[in-house]
Structures are given as C-alpha cells and as structure tokens.
Amino acid sequence: MKYADARRRCVALVDDVLVRTGLPRPWDVNAWLDRLERVRGRGVDLCALSWSPGDPTGAWRKHGDHDVIAYAANTTGFHQDHIILHEVGHMLFDHAGRCLLSHEQTRRLAPDLGAAAFAHLLDRLSGGTEEFEAEQFAHLLHARVATRTAPRPRGHRPPGDHGSAATLARLTSTFDEV
C-alpha cells in the first residue's frame, strides 16, 4: 500500500463530501449525517452499544436502502464522533469486510439482539488499506470540524504578518478548547 496515494484519496473524499454537505455550526454529528443522508439519498441509522476493552468500538453495515453504524456508547462525545466518522469513511469508500465476532461476543454486546444478526451487523474486519483510509477520513474530517469551529484566541494580540497569523490559528485550533 502506498500511504501517500491513500491519503490523497482521503483528502479528495473529504473535500468532495464537505463541498456537498457543508459543516453544521456548531458541529453536531447527527446534523451532519442528516445532510449526508440527503446528498446520498440513503438513510444512516446510528446504534449505540456498550463497549468493553478488547471489543471493536464501531462497525458499519450496508443494507439495501440504508446503512447502520454501531459505535461505543460509553466513551466521550469526541471519541463517539470519531468512531462514527471512521465508519462513514468505510461507508463512503464502500469497503468490504467480513464477520469478526463470535456468537459469545455478540450475546455479551447485544443480549437483546440475535447473535447471528448482530455478528453480521459488526462485519468490519478489513485490510490495512481500508483501515488506513477510514482512519484518515475520520482524522481529516474531524480536523476540518475543529478548524472551522475553533474560537478566536483569548487574550492574544494577532500578529501583524500573514504567516504568523496562520501559524497562530493552527496552534490555537490544535491546543485551544473547541
């Protein structure tokens, strides 16, 4: 796998999807998914599941007329958004996968759902390129969210030249509260 090529594909996909959906302000992953649904003409259902160490944190399942994204319910909102965006990356790249959970794992994760049904919901085990692309997509889109909603620097006098202002903006979006 050539990581530079995969990264270019991810940048292009993020650029394309953001041109078509825009970013809700303030950021809200559900509002953004609503926009994505309209653009794609397909619904996206979110399914929050309890997570335990060693379990997958998210999964995507394509159905005939909609998609389902499962994500860890018991983690931070930022992490939940990242998991969801990672799965959206798999979805938009139309990655393939295979079932990775045993029936015992599925019973533990979703006792009210039939084990076979849940195992097929979480069918995300893919090669290095697919995981890299999905993770890059999530990171790149999350970075766009952060830079578009970052607050103005508090108590700072903006530098006079453009290069310093751009550097300060990047540092602020990285280290300031979002």
Phi, psi and chi 1 to 4 in degrees:
 res  aa     phi    psi   chi1   chi2   chi3   chi4
   1 MET       -  136.3  166.0 -178.3   41.7      -
   2 LYS   -99.1  109.1  -66.1 -166.5  177.6 -164.1
   3 TYR   -63.3  -35.0  -70.9  103.0      -      -
   4 ALA   -63.1  -40.7      -      -      -      -
   5 ASP   -65.9  -43.6  -67.4  -20.9      -      -
   6 ALA   -63.1  -41.6      -      -      -      -
   7 ARG   -63.5  -41.0 -177.6  164.6  168.8   82.3
   8 ARG   -61.0  -41.2  -84.5 -169.2  -72.0  -82.2
   9 ARG   -61.0  -39.5  -74.8 -167.9  -55.6  -85.2
  10 CYS   -67.5  -44.4  -66.4      -      -      -
  11 VAL   -59.7  -44.5  168.3      -      -      -
  12 ALA   -62.9  -41.3      -      -      -      -
  13 LEU   -67.0  -43.5 -178.3   59.5      -      -
  14 VAL   -61.8  -46.3  168.0      -      -      -
  15 ASP   -57.2  -47.0  -71.6  -13.9      -      -
  16 ASP   -63.2  -48.0  178.4   59.6      -      -
  17 VAL   -67.4  -34.4   76.1      -      -      -
  18 LEU   -74.6  -30.8  -71.5 -179.7      -      -
  19 VAL   -62.7  -39.6  163.0      -      -      -
  20 ARG   -81.3  -29.6  -64.8  175.1   11.4 -162.8
  21 THR  -108.1  -29.2   63.6      -      -      -
  22 GLY    68.1 -179.1      -      -      -      -
  23 LEU  -120.0  127.0  -74.8  173.1      -      -
  24 PRO   -66.4  142.9   15.1  -18.5      -      -
  25 ARG  -122.9  121.1  -67.2 -179.7 -164.5 -149.2
  26 PRO   -70.0  163.0   27.3  -32.6      -      -
  27 TRP   -60.4  134.3  168.7 -107.0      -      -
  28 ASP  -149.0  116.7  178.1  -85.7      -      -
  29 VAL   -61.0  -35.0   73.4      -      -      -
  30 ASN   -66.9  -41.8  -70.3  -56.0      -      -
  31 ALA   -64.0  -38.9      -      -      -      -
  32 TRP   -66.9  -40.8 -176.1   74.6      -      -
  33 LEU   -63.9  -35.2  -74.3  172.5      -      -
  34 ASP   -58.6  -43.4  -70.7  -16.4      -      -
  35 ARG   -64.4  -42.8  -66.5  174.5 -179.8 -157.7
  36 LEU   -63.1  -39.1 -174.9   63.1      -      -
  37 GLU   -60.2  -43.8  -72.5  174.8  -30.7      -
  38 ARG   -63.2  -42.3  -75.0 -169.4  -64.7  -85.3
  39 VAL   -65.6  -43.6  166.3      -      -      -
  40 ARG   -83.4  -21.1  -66.2  177.7   68.3 -131.6
  41 GLY    71.2   24.8      -      -      -      -
  42 ARG  -138.0  137.9  -74.2  177.1   63.0   83.8
  43 GLY   -74.4  154.8      -      -      -      -
  44 VAL  -129.5  116.9  176.4      -      -      -
  45 ASP  -101.1  133.7  -64.6  -29.4      -      -
  46 LEU   -98.7  141.7  -64.8  178.5      -      -
  47 CYS  -132.3  105.4  179.2      -      -      -
  48 ALA   -82.1  128.4      -      -      -      -
  49 LEU  -127.5  148.8  -59.5  171.3      -      -
  50 SER   -68.7  136.0 -177.5      -      -      -
  51 TRP  -113.0  143.1  175.0   82.1      -      -
  52 SER  -127.5  149.1  -62.3      -      -      -
  53 PRO   -52.6  135.4  -27.5   35.9      -      -
  54 GLY    96.5  -17.6      -      -      -      -
  55 ASP   -85.3  155.1  -67.2  -20.8      -      -
  56 PRO   -64.3  144.8   -5.7   11.4      -      -
  57 THR   -88.2  -16.1   56.4      -      -      -
  58 GLY  -159.9  166.1      -      -      -      -
  59 ALA  -160.8  154.7      -      -      -      -
  60 TRP  -127.2  138.6  159.6   62.9      -      -
  61 ARG  -133.0  125.1  175.3   69.4  174.4  174.4
  62 LYS   -90.5  129.9 -178.7  177.6 -177.6  176.4
  63 HIS  -114.6  173.2  -67.2  -85.4      -      -
  64 GLY   -56.5  -41.5      -      -      -      -
  65 ASP  -122.3    0.9   61.7  -15.2      -      -
  66 HIS  -159.5  171.8   70.8  -73.1      -      -
  67 ASP  -121.1  151.6  -64.6  -76.9      -      -
  68 VAL  -122.7  130.4  176.9      -      -      -
  69 ILE  -118.4  120.8  -66.8  175.7      -      -
  70 ALA   -97.9  142.1      -      -      -      -
  71 TYR  -146.9  160.0   65.6   95.3      -      -
  72 ALA   -69.6  124.1      -      -      -      -
  73 ALA   -80.6  -31.2      -      -      -      -
  74 ASN  -100.3   59.5   52.1  -29.6      -      -
  75 THR  -146.3  179.2 -171.8      -      -      -
  76 THR   -68.7  158.2   66.7      -      -      -
  77 GLY   -59.9  -40.6      -      -      -      -
  78 PHE   -60.3  -45.2 -179.0   87.1      -      -
  79 HIS   -66.4  -39.6 -170.0 -148.5      -      -
  80 GLN   -59.8  -46.1  -71.1  174.1  -15.1      -
  81 ASP   -58.7  -42.5  -76.2    3.3      -      -
  82 HIS   -64.3  -43.2 -173.8   82.3      -      -
  83 ILE   -59.9  -47.2  -65.8  163.8      -      -
  84 ILE   -61.4  -44.6  -67.7  165.4      -      -
  85 LEU   -65.2  -36.0  -67.0  175.8      -      -
  86 HIS   -59.9  -46.5  175.7  100.1      -      -
  87 GLU   -68.0  -34.7  -61.2  -53.4  -32.1      -
  88 VAL   -62.0  -37.6  167.7      -      -      -
  89 GLY   -57.8  -48.0      -      -      -      -
  90 HIS   -57.7  -43.3  -78.2  -57.0      -      -
  91 MET   -63.5  -48.2 -176.4  175.4   74.6      -
  92 LEU   -71.5  -30.3  -65.3  179.3      -      -
  93 PHE   -80.9   -8.4  -83.0  112.7      -      -
  94 ASP    55.1   49.0 -159.5   23.0      -      -
  95 HIS   -69.6  155.5  -71.9  155.8      -      -
  96 ALA  -101.7  162.8      -      -      -      -
  97 GLY  -159.7  177.6      -      -      -      -
  98 ARG  -138.5  159.8   64.4 -178.7  171.2   86.2
  99 CYS   -62.4  132.6 -168.6      -      -      -
 100 LEU  -122.8   -7.6   75.0  111.5      -      -
 101 LEU   -98.7  142.2  -64.6  177.8      -      -
 102 SER   -78.9  165.3   69.7      -      -      -
 103 HIS   -62.4  -35.1  -73.0  -68.0      -      -
 104 GLU   -63.8  -43.5 -179.1 -178.3  -42.6      -
 105 GLN   -62.9  -40.8  -72.6  173.6  -52.7      -
 106 THR   -67.7  -38.7   59.5      -      -      -
 107 ARG   -62.4  -38.2  -85.3 -169.2  -67.9  -80.3
 108 ARG   -70.0  -40.8 -174.5  171.7   46.2   79.2
 109 LEU   -75.0  -37.3  -72.5  170.9      -      -
 110 ALA  -140.8   78.3      -      -      -      -
 111 PRO   -63.4  -24.7   17.4  -24.8      -      -
 112 ASP   -87.7   -5.3  -63.3  -27.1      -      -
 113 LEU  -110.1  138.4 -164.7   61.6      -      -
 114 GLY   -55.6  136.7      -      -      -      -
 115 ALA   -57.8  -43.4      -      -      -      -
 116 ALA   -65.4  -40.2      -      -      -      -
 117 ALA   -63.8  -43.0      -      -      -      -
 118 PHE   -69.7  -39.6 -171.7   73.5      -      -
 119 ALA   -58.6  -38.0      -      -      -      -
 120 HIS   -77.7  -23.3  -70.8  -72.9      -      -
 121 LEU   -66.0  -45.4  170.1   67.4      -      -
 122 LEU   -95.9   67.2  -66.3  178.6      -      -
 123 ASP  -105.5   52.5   65.3   -7.4      -      -
 124 ARG  -115.6   83.8  178.0   63.8   30.4 -140.3
 125 LEU  -128.9  113.9  178.2   62.4      -      -
 126 SER  -135.8  171.3   33.7      -      -      -
 127 GLY   -70.6  173.2      -      -      -      -
 128 GLY   -57.1  -41.8      -      -      -      -
 129 THR   -63.3  -44.5  -58.6      -      -      -
 130 GLU   -64.1  -44.1  -70.4 -174.6   -2.6      -
 131 GLU   -65.8  -40.6  -75.5  -54.8  -48.0      -
 132 PHE   -60.9  -46.4  179.9   80.8      -      -
 133 GLU   -62.2  -45.3  -74.6  176.4  -22.4      -
 134 ALA   -64.0  -41.0      -      -      -      -
 135 GLU   -69.2  -41.3 -164.8   61.9   14.5      -
 136 GLN   -63.3  -42.8  -77.0  -63.4  -63.0      -
 137 PHE   -56.4  -49.1  176.5   86.8      -      -
 138 ALA   -61.8  -45.3      -      -      -      -
 139 HIS   -63.2  -46.2  -80.7  -64.2      -      -
 140 LEU   -64.8  -43.7  -68.7  166.5      -      -
 141 LEU   -68.3  -41.2 -156.4  142.9      -      -
 142 HIS   -62.0  -37.3 -126.8  163.6      -      -
 143 ALA   -64.7  -39.0      -      -      -      -
 144 ARG   -63.9  -40.6  -62.3  -78.3 -176.1   88.8
 145 VAL   -59.6  -47.2  167.7      -      -      -
 146 ALA   -64.1  -42.3      -      -      -      -
 147 THR   -74.7  -25.0   57.3      -      -      -
 148 ARG   -86.3  -18.1  -56.5 -127.8  178.0  169.5
 149 THR  -116.4    6.2   60.2      -      -      -
 150 ALA   -65.9  137.0      -      -      -      -
 151 PRO   -70.6  159.5   25.0  -31.5      -      -
 152 ARG   -63.9  149.8  -68.7 -174.6   51.2   82.9
 153 PRO   -57.5  136.5  -20.0   28.4      -      -
 154 ARG   -92.1  127.6  -67.5 -176.2  -66.4  -93.4
 155 GLY    68.6   19.6      -      -      -      -
 156 HIS  -111.0  143.0  -58.8  -89.8      -      -
 157 ARG   -93.9  120.4 -175.7  171.2   46.3   86.2
 158 PRO   -57.9  138.8  -18.9   28.2      -      -
 159 PRO   -63.5  157.0   -6.9   12.9      -      -
 160 GLY   -75.6  -35.5      -      -      -      -
 161 ASP   -96.3  156.0   65.4  -76.3      -      -
 162 HIS   -64.1  -40.6  176.5   67.3      -      -
 163 GLY   -61.2  -43.2      -      -      -      -
 164 SER   -68.9  -37.0  -62.5      -      -      -
 165 ALA   -63.7  -40.9      -      -      -      -
 166 ALA   -65.5  -40.9      -      -      -      -
 167 THR   -63.8  -44.2  -59.5      -      -      -
 168 LEU   -62.0  -40.3  178.4   61.0      -      -
 169 ALA   -63.3  -42.6      -      -      -      -
 170 ARG   -63.7  -44.0  -77.9 -164.7  -47.0  -85.5
 171 LEU   -65.2  -40.9  -71.3  170.5      -      -
 172 THR   -63.8  -44.3  -60.2      -      -      -
 173 SER   -67.5  -24.8   69.7      -      -      -
 174 THR   -82.9  -42.5  -58.7      -      -      -
 175 PHE  -107.2  -13.3  -65.2  108.5      -      -
 176 ASP   -83.4  162.9 -146.0   -8.8      -      -
 177 GLU   -70.6  140.6  -65.9  179.3   35.0      -
 178 VAL  -103.8      -  178.4      -      -      -
